């Protein structure tokens, strides 16, 4: 049985090209940074968890909720092939039980904060917005996009960002937690406008304050799908 079953829907994704040195201390043992066209990306991602089940059971008041995370991309060579994965700097959710479980069992970096979301569909476009409040300041990520979705192109930047199927969490300098995330290939909506009002330093720490002065290289909106998160395994003294 999968550890978690859910839907991830309306994933707003802003991608920043960042100096690899900023991320070096966050890279889990046994992995290396996954680079696309000589660029190292960190992504701000907002989306909805829907129909969430933990070990097959819906937990009251923890079925539908927002998440916003800051993540980057790694890969791990194993059994003759590369596993492409994600490392989270921080994952923000509105439910403290989620934070406790994820941080305790997976050694992730969840934080519980007040959150809101808005999905609006007009005659010509759709708007998706995620908001969260830290230290009495509201932060916001808003995307406007086409109504109709389209396939994500093979070899595209959007495919690179969305097609990572492993999660890695650094436990210490010699140990990493690894878990698999399963989902079909997603569809995308063409983004026509976006607004990002985030104090990255305040939310994610001084290492990421530099994002306040940067424009994202790209902004995406993916529809998402049903997903599973499988049970973790621990990699000790792993080496690439």
N, C-alpha and C positions, 0 to 999 in steps of 0.2 A: 504493500500500500504506500502511495506517495505521502510524504510528510505534509504537503499542502496542495490543495486544489483550489483554483480560483479563476476568475477572468481578469485580465489586465486590459483596460479600455481607454481609448483616447489619450495616447501617450504623446505629450508635448515634449519635444527634445531640442535643446539648444546646445550646440557643439562649439567648444572653444579650443583653438590650437594653442598648446601650452608648452613651455620649456620642460623637457624631460626631467631636468634636475629637480623641479618642484615635486615630482611624483616619486623620486627614487626611494625615499624612506618608507613609502607606503606599499611598495611592490612586495607581495608575499613570496617567501622562499619557494623555489621550484617553479616560478613563473618569470616571465619577462614582459616588458611593455610591448603591446601590439600596435604597430605603426601602420598608418594608411597614407600612401603617397608622401612619405617622409614627414608626416605630421603626427603629433601625439595629441590625442583628444581627451578632454575632460567634458562631461556632458551633464547639464542640468535637465532632469527628467521629472515631469509631473504626470500622474495618471490616477485612475480609479481602480481599486480592488472591488470586484463584485462577486457575489455568490461564493464567498470564501469558506472553505472547510479545512479544519486541522485534523489530520488523521481520519478523514471521512466524516467529521462531525462539524455542523455549523454551531459556532459559539455565539450565544446571544449578545447582541450589540457589537459584534465583530465580524459582520458578514459583508457590509458595504462601507468603504472608507477611502479617503485620499492617501496618496503617498507622493512625496517629492524627495528626490535623491540627487546627490552629486556623485558621479562615478567616472572611472576611467577603465581602460581596456588592456588586458593582458592575454598571454597565451602560454600553454604548457605543452612540452613535447613528451609524449608517452606512447609506448607501443607502436612506434614508427610513424606517428601522425601528430598534428597539432590540435590541441583543444583550445578554443578561443573563448575567453571568459571576461568577466566584469569584476572589478573591485569597487566597493562603495566607501567613499569618504564619510558620508552620513546619509541616513535614511530617516526622513521625518514622517511620522504618522500621528493621528489624533487619539490613539488608543494605548494606554500604558501597558496592558497585558501583552500586546504585540511587541512592544519594546523589550519587555522582560524576557519573553521567550526567545526572540531573535538574538539578543545580546548574550543570553545565558547559554543557549544551545549551539549557536552558530558563530559566536564571537564577532557579530556584526556591530555596527555603530548606529543604532536606532536612537532617536530622540522623540519624545512625546510633546507635541505642541498643538494649540488650537489651529484648526484648519477649516477652509471652505473651498467649494468648487462651484463653477457655473458652466453649464453646457447650453448654448443657444443655437438654434438652427433657423436661419432666415430664408428669404426667397432665393438669395443668390450665394450665400456663404454660411459657414458655421463658425462659432466662437467657443473656444475652450479656455478656461481660466482656472488656475490653482493658486490659493493664497494660504499663507501660514504666518503665525504671530510669534515672534521671539523678542523678549525683553521690551514688551510694550510697543513693538514696531511690526506693522504688517508688511510682508513681502509678497510679491505677486509675479506670476508668469502667465501671460495671456497670448494666445495664438488665434489668428483668423485664417481660415482656409476654405478651399473649395468644398462644395457639397458632395461631389462624387469622388469616390476613391479610385485609385489606380494601382497597378502592380508595381512593386519595387524592382527596379532594373538590376539585372545581373552585373556584378562588378562595380556597382555604384557606391557612393559614400553612404547613402541611406542603408544599403544592404550591409555594409561593414558595421555601421552603428547598431543595427537591429539584430544581426545574426551572430550573437554571442550566446552560447548555450551552457555556460558554466559559471558558477560563482566561486570566488576565492576570497578568503578572509585570513589575514595575517594574525597568527596567535602569538608568535615570538620570532626571534631571528632564525629559528630552525624548524618551525612548525607552521603548517598552513591547513586550514579547513577547506574542503572542496565539496561542492554539491552541484547537481545537474538541474537545469531548468529546461523543460520541454514545452514547445509550442510550434504550430505550423508557421510557415512564412507569412508575414503580415502584409496588409495593404496600406497605402499611404494616401493622405490628402495633400494637395499642393498648397503650401503656405503662401498667403498673400500679404500678411502683416503680422507683427508681433510686438509685444511690450514686455520688457523685463525690468522690474523694479525690485532688485535684490541687493542687499548689503552682504556680499559674499564673505567678507572678513568677519562680520558679526555672526553669521550663521555657520560658516564652515571653518573658521580659523584664519590666522594671519597668512598662512601659506597661500590662501586663495583670494586674498584681498586684491591681488592683481587683476582678477576678473572684473572688478568694478570699472576698470579703465579700458576694457577690451570689448569689441563687438564680436558676437558669435560668428564663426565662419559659415555656419548653416543653422537653420531652424526647421524642424520637421514635425509632422503630426501623423502618427501611425494609429490605425484602428485598434490593433491588438487582437486578443483571442483568449480562448481558454488556455490555461497554463498549468503545469505541475512543478513543484519544487520537491526534489527527491532528498532522501536522508543524506546527511553529510558523511564524508570519510576524512580521516586525518592523515596528512602527509608529513612525515617526520624526516628532518634532515634531507629534504628533497633537493634535487639538483636538476637544472635544465639539461 
